[in-house]
Amino acid sequence: MSTTGLPQGAVPKLERPGPLRDRVYEALLELITTRALQPGQHLVESELAGHLGVSRQPVREALQRLNTEGWVDLRPAQGAFVHEPTEEEADQLLTVRTLLEAEAARLAAANAGSAGVAALRDILAEGLAAVAADDVDAAVVLNARFHATVMRLAGNAVLAELAAQVDRRVRWYYTPVARQRGQQSWIEHRDLIAAIEARDEALATRLMREHTEHTRRSYHARAKS
């Protein structure tokens, strides 16, 4: 499959300043994360360069970097392809995510003040609106923002750094099940906010663990359907 026919508006603008190869890398990673470029899709350097308005050299460099990081597979005599994650890969990452997020929820319940809770409620309102409008892309972005806010409220820099390392892959795995999870995911978010506001660390931990496990199971169920 070629890259021709990317969804309208899917190609991000290259941010300036910064080395061109880095900006191309970020643009391609965003296209992969949002699944505008699908797992298994053939990545043609000339077509990607045309979409991004750059020469082929920074595209080639970006693809090599993405290959090193596991987002792209470079196959001899065939070219570059978006990596197709195995069920085992997804399971391992989503299991680690559960551990990180559960601890973040516990710490958020211990540390969050009224402003933090209000920030979570604002994201909740936007998320429910996105689901009602069937805006999957917005729901995915808002879901990531919600979890990042919980992580920020946890107040543990090391935990946040570890979570940031898996954040984009979590978005990658969450996108295919976002519509399936739909409103239920945001109901779980609402319950979690209540636990954080009540400073109930045990309940917040349990709810976040259950919430992330629901996503993990939904991802595997989608592969079998």
Secondary structure, 3 states (H helix, E strand, C coil): CCCCCCCCCCCCCCCCCCCHHHHHHHHHHHHHHCCCCCCCCEECHHHHHHHHCCCHHHHHHHHHHHHHCCCEEEECCCEEEECCCCHHHHHHHHHHHHHHHHHHHHHHHHHCCHHHHHHHHHHHHHHHHHHHCCCHHHHHHHHHHHHHHHHHHHCCHHHHHHHHHHHHHHHHHHHHHHHHHHHHHHHHHHHHHHHHHCCCHHHHHHHHHHHHHHHHHHHHHHHHC
